[in-house]
Every structure is written in C-alpha cells, then in structure tokens.
Amino acid sequence: MKKREHSFKVSRKYFFAGLSVLLVICAFSVPSSPGADKTAGISSLDIFKQVQMFADAISLINSEYVKEIEVKQLIHGAIRGMMKTLDGYSQFLDEAAFKDIREETKGEFGGIGVEIGIRDGVLTVITPIAGTPASESGIESGDKVVKIDGDITRDLTLDEAVRKLRGEAGTEVSITVMRDGGEMLEITLTRAVIKLKSVKVSKIISGDIAYIKLVEFQERTAKDIDSSLTLLKEQGASALILDLRNNPGGLLDSAIELSDKFLAKGELIVYTEGRDPEERTEFFSTMNPEHGVIDIIALVNKGSASAAEILAGALQDNKRALLLGETTFGKGSVQTVISLRDNSALRLTTAAYYTPSGRNLMDKGIEPDIYVAPSPRRSEKDDKDDVREERSKLFEKVEEVRSPDPDDADDISLEPEMEDEQILAAVNILKGVRMFENNKRKFTHDVMAE
C-alpha cells in the first residue's frame, strides 16, 4: 500500500478522474521470450499464440478481401473493437482524437460545451458546461443522446461521438435527446469556442455568506479558489456555499490540492485501487489548511462527477462540510491515456477511487446530507430574455424608447443565485447555524454570569 502525501512541485501527474487524463508514454511489444512472464494467470506463450492468430487474420484480409485495404485501418478497427469489450470510459484514440485530448487540457476547443459518457451502453450527458451552447439550449444532465445530425448513436464509440459534436465555431450540429419518461427533443446548436474557466462566479450573496461556482478542475483551480476566497474573506465572508453542480470533474491532483485547502493536516482525501489490490495509493492532506475554519455547504447534483465527487466525498467523510442537493453522477474510476507507436493512444480505466470512508462511487454517486430538489429548469437564455423584457418595459415609460440590443445582454448584471431554491436552502441553513451558535454562546455566558 502506498501512502502519498502529494507533492505537486516534484512531479505533476495528469491522472484524469473525468474530463482529463494522465499522459503516459509507452510502447507495446510482444514478449521476446514466450513463457517468461505470467499476467493474471495467462502465460506470455498463450498471449503470443493469440497474437499469431490475429496476425493470420490480418494476412488473410490483406490478401483475400475483395478490395485493397490499409493495414493501419484494420489494426485501428481491431483495437476499437477490443476497447468496446471493456467499460464505457475506455476507448481508442486515433492520432486526431489524441491531439484533441491534448488541446482540451489547454482549456479551449470548438464545440457545444457538453461532457458525455457511456452509461448502460447509451451515450449520456454527464453535464452541460455553464455558459456554453449546450447549457443555453436547455440540455440537461442525464439526457440520452440518441442521434447526432440524424445518425443513430447506437454503435458510436465515445471518441466518435465527441468528434461529431466538436467542430469549427459558427457551424451547426443537431442532436436528438431522450429524457426520463421517454420525451424526445431535437435540438440544433451552433458551435462556439469553448473556453473553460474553473471559477465562474465568486461573490458575497447574503451578509457574510460567500458563493463560489466551480465548473471544472484544472491545473490552477486550487490557486483560483484560494485567491477568490481570500478576497471574499477580506470583504467579511465567514461562510461559503461551494457550488459543484454540473461540474464534470477534471484533474485528480487538482481535487486533492483543493481538498488540502479545507482539511486538517493528515486527513485522508481519497484512495485508489488498481487491478492488484496491493496497489492501493492513499492521498492525505499535507499542510495546515488555509481555509480550515470557514463554514461550508457544498451543492451537488447528478451532473457532479469524478473530481467533483472526490472533493465532495472528502469534505463529507471528514465532517468538513454539509452536502446539499441531489445524488451525484457516480463516476468512480480513473482513466490513463497511454500513447502508442503511431501517435494514437489508449484511454484506459486503470483504477477505481474511493472516498475516505471506503465508498466506491461507480454508478452510485454520493448521497447529499440534505436533499433539496432543484428549481424548475431555466436556461441562461430564459434569464436574459426576462431581463430584456423588463428593460423594455422600463424604457417604455420614458420619452425616448429604444429597442434593446441583443448584444447588450451579456452586460446585464443578473442575480439568479437568490432565485435558486438549493442556494436559498443553503443560505437559510448557514444563517440558522449562526443563530444557534450565537444563542448557545449567549446562554453559556448568562449561565456563567449567574
């Protein structure tokens, strides 16, 4: 068993517990001495015989198939087939897809802004990313994507689906989604440049209660949260609502580093177990927390996945925060991207992760401490349309009426937080806790005075 007190300066590993992945360089080779190694009870000689059969099949197709076909195409097709026999997160990445993965880690790409995965054999929305075409169109976590541009997605790999959804900004893509209950919706979206920022909103929303909306775990997430929260505390914040709803995850190291900002030194954050049960790696907090006193409520929903679940589980199991909202998505595995000889790669599930109390979240998710149903679904476009309508009525009352410019909508300061039932519930709970603590202190003081 490995006990890791994480060190980010020595070596940064890109484990992806969701959107992101660990980049590892390696080469595949057939054993030079058959029978030399044993792996999971299968001898290298057995593997060698199977590889020979595979080579025979390629040779037959190459010589006998009705038309000429590239060997590379055969090999890539065979690897894709192998990956389909595994879980819904493992996949083959050809050279173009591997390049897309590397560009994605830079935080910018062209697409509709949705995180997807395979659940129960069906292409499923994990979460729409806030502020993107997917979010504004009303796409929801849990939507099953059954068609893309009219083509049924039944036989699409995850990689193929991602490539169909991505494209040059300004181009359109049509998707058909099925919701729980069988409702079918066809939605046409215009692709945009998706710029991923880990912190979307950071402000005081009521008295001394701060609100931070965290949309993804990137390299700078812990530093961004730290600087945002430091500034909010300077403005008088002593409680935090940390919004992890519709957060698809990201870098595992980032979730661990952020947990370190809130947990006492030496607390278990998460542990992973690979194929060998002895290969258990534990991650502990390593320093005195910079924000170890502030009261926290973390908001979660079915779009909270992967690294977001790691943070939520660490805060919940260590009694550091209350979780409020809905059960999370249940993405309890770690993927590793391993490059192959021809600049293609395998994205392979290599470990499962567990919360400090030993919960594996795969397909189960984390139950909140307090369940609060979400507010009726409203898109960001709905909010902007309402503001435009109110502004139009206002200007009708003055002499010079002008039609609102749609391009001005982004300049309008919206305050949707206090209309959100889950955020309101969190605010009320924090206020109630404060009131109880103040009354308790007052009662103790009065008793001692007597």
ROFIFI-638854 format. One record per residue (C-alpha): residue in three letters; y, z, x. Coordinates in steps of 0.001 Angstrom, whole numbers, plus 500000, padded with zeros to 6 digits. Layout:
ROFIFI-638854
ALAYZX
...
***
This chain:
ROFIFI-638854
MET500000500000500000
LYS503405499051501314
LYS506414501262500741
ARG509585499239501052
GLU512953500794501442
HIS514661497477501070
SER516876496220503867
PHE518965493220502995
LYS520562492723506399
VAL517318492326508311
SER515755489589506244
ARG516586488240502798
LYS513560487001500942
TYR514051484809497926
PHE511413486175495549
PHE512206484818492152
ALA511389487110489273
GLY512543484473486835
LEU515129481766487335
SER514958481911491130
VAL512103481697493675
LEU511055482683497210
LEU511232479705499567
VAL508320479754501979
ILE507407477014504453
CYS503733476386504989
ALA501157473610505331
PHE497836473152503568
SER494816472373505725
VAL491081472064505201
PRO489217474692507279
SER488237473318510674
SER485024475354510806
PRO483267475398507414
GLY481873478786506543
ALA484248480625508879
ASP486231482356506126
LYS485415483929502796
THR488006483984499997
ALA487284485724496696
GLY483563485172497191
ILE483868481405497771
SER482942480162501235
SER485006477622503119
LEU481932475367503074
ASP481963475355499257
ILE485672474526499263
PHE485063471773501827
LYS482363470217499603
GLN484713470222496600
VAL487462468614498666
GLN484974465938499739
MET484192465219496072
PHE487939464974495395
ALA488305462533498300
ASP485406460466496893
ALA487212460237493537
ILE490421459064495211
SER488490456491497223
LEU486767455130494104
ILE490044454882492159
ASN491706453223495138
SER489007450584495450
GLU487727450068491889
TYR490590450780489467
VAL491785447722487541
LYS495129447643489332
GLU496528448909492608
ILE497948452417492535
GLU499659454543495175
VAL497521457309496630
LYS500532459654496590
GLN500786459174492831
LEU497120460142492465
ILE497488463236494627
HIS500594464457492796
GLY498902463870489443
ALA495853465844490560
ILE497986468768491759
ARG499869468802488454
GLY496526468990486675
MET495439471920488849
MET498644473827488126
LYS498155473342484373
THR494912475325484592
LEU496891478376485774
ASP499619480306483910
GLY502689478924482162
TYR505005479636485108
SER503103477992487967
GLN503993474333488488
PHE504027471432490919
LEU507457470299492119
ASP507794466771493431
GLU510475466041496006
ALA513234465585493386
ALA512290468738491483
PHE512114470764494687
LYS515602469549495561
ASP516795470598492091
ILE515392474110492632
ARG517278474455495922
GLU520507473216494323
GLU520036475634491409
THR520148478601493780
LYS523669477484494728
GLY524725478323491159
GLU525769474873489928
PHE523931471955488273
GLY524288469453485424
GLY522516470275482163
ILE522729472072478830
GLY522527475660480125
VAL519212476980478884
GLU516401478907480575
ILE512983477761479354
GLY509348478662479964
ILE505885478025478563
ARG504704480660476093
ASP501361480307474313
GLY501249476703475522
VAL504583475804473905
LEU507899475036475612
THR510054478012474604
VAL513686479019475092
ILE513917482225477109
THR517669482362476702
PRO520723480126476362
ILE523246480811479131
ALA526572482133477827
GLY529447479647477803
THR527247476527478030
PRO526471473693475577
ALA523191475396474624
SER524929478664473753
GLU527743476994471841
SER525336474826469814
GLY523505477849468410
ILE520235477569470350
GLU518500480968470310
SER516012482891472416
GLY512504482242471125
ASP513248478725469810
LYS510268476435470428
VAL511354473092471875
VAL509032470576470212
LYS510908467350471013
ILE513306466124473696
ASP515048462816472923
GLY512437462155470243
ASP509463462661472569
ILE506991465415471637
THR506814468070474347
ARG503133468982473804
ASP501953467530477124
LEU505120468074479175
THR504977470331482216
LEU507795472821482701
ASP509130470723485577
GLU509145467547483452
ALA510943469326480610
VAL513624470690482938
ARG514240467233484374
LYS514570465734480887
LEU517122468359479874
ARG519186468071483039
GLY521390465110483820
GLU524870463925484576
ALA527713465816482893
GLY529020463953479836
THR525678462410478860
GLU523860463435475683
VAL520389464815475048
SER518769465510471684
ILE516287468341471183
THR514264469480468195
VAL513522473181467971
MET511288475179465644
ARG512250478725464687
ASP510087481575463442
GLY509215480728459866
GLY508873477010460572
GLU512533475966460301
MET513119472727462269
LEU516515471898463749
GLU517573468751465582
ILE520467469398467946
THR522380466874470045
LEU524113468336473085
THR526494466913475659
ARG525500467928479160
ALA528039469748481313
VAL528311471089484844
ILE526669474497484583
LYS528379476984486873
LEU526528480250486964
LYS528603483391487468
SER526777486677487411
VAL529581488720485779
LYS531127487072482721
VAL533165489939481206
SER534437493172482765
LYS536930495346480885
ILE537706498618479088
ILE536830498218475402
SER537431501708473969
GLY539062504748475543
ASP537209505444478776
ILE534247503158477937
ALA533858500067480099
TYR531911496927479226
ILE530317494510481713
LYS528442491380480663
LEU525903490388483340
VAL524499486887482801
GLU522273486353485869
PHE521082487969489096
GLN522417486093492111
GLU522976486989495761
ARG526401488528495103
THR525581490250491803
ALA525404493817493160
LYS528690493359495053
ASP530354491786491988
ILE529232494646489717
ASP530292497191492329
SER533817495771492678
SER534191495325488889
LEU533040498862488136
THR535188500361490901
LEU538253498688489389
LEU537313499860485881
LYS536887503444487100
GLU540347503259488626
GLN541544502354485123
GLY539922505519483740
ALA536375504398482860
SER533740507119482906
ALA531065505397480783
LEU529548501927480951
ILE527955499531478496
LEU525961497129480685
ASP525113494025478671
LEU521827492431479807
ARG521259490468476615
ASN520249486836477156
ASN520038487445480895
PRO517105485302482139
GLY516769487101485477
GLY517158485698488977
LEU516653487160492419
LEU514311490135492612
ASP516241491513495602
SER519433491385493548
ALA517909493518490757
ILE516711496039493344
GLU520073496133495113
LEU521917496680491822
SER519497499437490771
ASP520355501140494069
LYS523974501462492885
PHE522922503714489986
LEU519754505582491032
ALA519430508668493220
LYS518104508112496732
GLY514297507871496893
GLU513715506819493268
LEU511070504140492637
ILE512717500971491308
VAL509776498598490869
TYR506468497758492480
THR504484494534492721
GLU500757493903492929
GLY499240490642494090
ARG495709489288494000
ASP494461492085496237
PRO495027495485494548
GLU495582496946498020
GLU498574494654498458
ARG500900496843496445
THR504537496812497502
GLU506896499525496288
PHE510681499289496282
PHE512720502504496447
SER516430503262496262
THR517707503883499758
MET521149505444499514
ASN523269507870497575
PRO524394505903494519
GLU527972504694494350
HIS527927504964490550
GLY525430507771490083
VAL527486509849487637
ILE528812507336485113
ASP527071507391481698
ILE525249504125480965
ILE523891502335477924
ALA522193499015478724
LEU521985496393475979
VAL518798494286475860
ASN517262491692473565
LYS514467489115473507
GLY516477486954475903
SER516498489676478589
ALA513840488632481085
SER512483489050484561
ALA515022490632486943
ALA516973491909483911
GLU513795493697482797
ILE513307495131486290
LEU516772496728486186
ALA516331497890482576
GLY512898499378483345
ALA514176501180486455
LEU517116502698484560
GLN514939503708481597
ASP511987505157483521
ASN514263507138485847
LYS516181508557482841
ARG519368506997484166
ALA520375505008481066
LEU519575504513477408
LEU518380501056476382
LEU519751499786473081
GLY518968496597471180
GLU515676494702470841
THR512402494362472751
THR512849492230475876
PHE511146488882476604
GLY508225490082478724
LYS508353488099481979
GLY506292490317484266
SER505391488040487157
VAL506860486862490449
GLN506841483190491438
THR506904481910495012
VAL507907478371495962
ILE505741477066498793
SER506707473725500318
LEU504076471088501104
ARG503938468439503832
ASP505775465686501905
ASN508768467815500769
SER507114468556497445
ALA506206472157496612
LEU504142474539494533
ARG505839477143492379
LEU503032479661492242
THR502677483004490490
THR501829485340493365
ALA502328488848491971
ALA502891490934488864
TYR505630493531488786
TYR505522496979487218
THR508197499456486167
PRO508219502904487845
SER506020504351485067
GLY503395501636485620
ARG504237499268482763
ASN503391495607483277
LEU505678493650481006
MET503879490309480787
ASP504209489078477203
LYS505026492635476052
GLY508562493350477169
ILE510424496661477243
GLU510989498614474058
PRO514558499934473755
ASP515179503649473315
ILE517310502831470290
TYR516552499771468180
VAL519619498066466718
ALA519340494659465055
PRO521770492035466318
SER524799490897464369
PRO524331487697462332
ARG524179484774464766
ARG527572483287465533
SER528172480699468189
GLU531140480747470555
LYS532337477636468729
ASP532435479591465441
ASP534640482246467064
LYS537046479625468424
ASP537166477795465074
ASP538101481064463318
VAL540878481693465825
ARG542230478167465389
GLU542255478646461595
GLU544099481968461851
ARG546600480475464263
SER547169477516461928
LYS547946479862459005
LEU550352481797461191
PHE552336478729462176
GLU552481477513458573
LYS554816480461457990
VAL557377479249460492
GLU559651476248460225
GLU558152474126462952
VAL554475473774462142
ARG552349472047464768
SER548643471231464671
PRO546621473374467045
ASP545441471592470165
PRO541650471980470504
ASP542057472108474275
ASP544054475338473908
ALA541046477231472562
ASP539943478406475974
ASP543320480095476489
ILE542944482268473393
SER542042485860474151
LEU539053486630471938
GLU537883490209471369
PRO534365489698469976
GLU532926492867471508
MET534175495223468801
GLU532649492991466104
ASP529223493166467741
GLU527008495721465956
GLN524982496542469062
ILE528084497122471183
LEU529646499199468395
ALA526492501304468211
ALA526621501856471983
VAL530294502870471813
ASN529609505337468998
ILE526647506875470840
LEU528679507343474022
LYS531520508914472033
GLY529057511191470260
VAL527529512310473565
ARG531014513059474907
MET531888515054471817
PHE528659517050472064
GLU529175517780475762
ASN532792518857475205
ASN531817521159472326
LYS528955522573474394
ARG531331523367477276
LYS533828524907474853
PHE531084527018473222
THR529848528203476642
HIS533398529082477697
ASP534023531052474452
VAL530750532982474823
MET531530533886478416
ALA535051534959477421
GLU533634537421474891
***
